[in-house]
Amino acid sequence: VHLIPVNPVREDGLNPKSRKRIMPDLLTEPPAIDPIYEAHVYCNIPTIAERTMEGHAPHYFKLVSVQVLIRHGDRYPLYAIPKTKRPDIDCMLVPSRKPSHPQLEAFIKHMSKGSAAQMDGSLSSLPRFPSHSLCEMGELTQTGIVQHLRNGQLLREIYINKHKLLPGDWTAKQLYLETTGKSRTLQSALALLYTFLPDFDWKKINIRHQWSTIFCSGSCDCPMRNHYLEEEQRRQYSLRVKNNDLERIYVDMAKIVGIPTRQLRASNPIDSLLCYVCHNVSFPCTKAGCIDMEHFKVIKRHQLEDDRERQEKKLYFLYALLATHPLLNQTVNRLQRIAEGKKEEVFVLYSAHDVTLSPVLSALGITEARFPRFAARLVFELWQDGKRPKEHFIRILYNGADVTFQTSFCKDHYKRSSKPMCPLEKFVNFVKRDMFLIFNSTSYYDACHRRAL
């Protein structure tokens, strides 16, 4: 027997050595997609403590601003599989039930005192935490709250305890908080905020409402963005109809639940099925049989193949550039103001959706990133060089991994730089100018209204 030494693997499944992999033997097949493993990554069930790279910099650098874009935590499905019993998930918060968090009970108490908070428009009428014994469609679960209590605690340890980003007597002007008008995004923001700034004073909390899931605010008129989105949807449809395995599975599932195949497809079964997987609940059965893991694997595998083709075909990338420019422009303008010495909005939290994070990752050129899991976080850190105080740098982190040098605007800088970050002006130039080059345009308005050559 030949004993072959292997590299130790950490408990999160990653090789502890550098991300730079040795070229594989060309005779070996690439590893097959594992839909079950990918589903569990997506679920993001809170278990082991996370290792993160947030807050890492040479000792003479000073952290001056942090902007965080999150996806809401675990939620109940948005769609039901017709003629099946809905998954039996309890959305009451019960600190003694797993997964839990040491501050869950205190969070519930604090949320009931929030009448002094300033919230835009319809936000004030939304519940501050989930509270139904059978979850409603799209409602945040206890798992979703715990995911963001953990996110907030982790960010507090790094940015408040270690880097002193906010003083003990922080003011409302030092925070900028914005969320879409869904209870799941508001509640996710509040959970993260509670462990980031425990027992915060509600009078200092001002949460803005963003009506658009791409956070385009007052710059949403963009016909070419819609054009590329429609083209991308056509690509998705074309890939779906070519997949015979997928069609066979849909026909089989439709027979089990007793509806036409078209109706089953329209009910987006992957969303429901992921809930069963994330909560370890048996798939639904009828008199005609049971939906099972094989059905799930084929649908999930197709979804992963679709993600991969989407990166290759570039239609989504063109959509993403136009969809995310308003949000990235707001981010860059704020970073520039802080670099010039302004002390306002040093901590920013946008609470959003997968359809917010995914195009931002694509626009930045971070093609290796997984599709945003529940409670995913994308962090922009702004650092000041202590030796040259006029020089500012950014780091970009996705779920704790440093992706700064995966971005299209800082890939080349990596080869020449001794510093583990990217000059702020490279990010500024990308957002203000380079994002439009592919459209043969010089501005967002022009790119939005002129058909690409």
Disulfide bonds with the S-S distance in Angstrom:
Cys43-Cys278 2.02
Cys91-Cys135 2.03
Cys216-Cys220 1.84
Cys222-Cys448 2.05
Cys285-Cys290 1.86
Cys410-Cys422 1.93
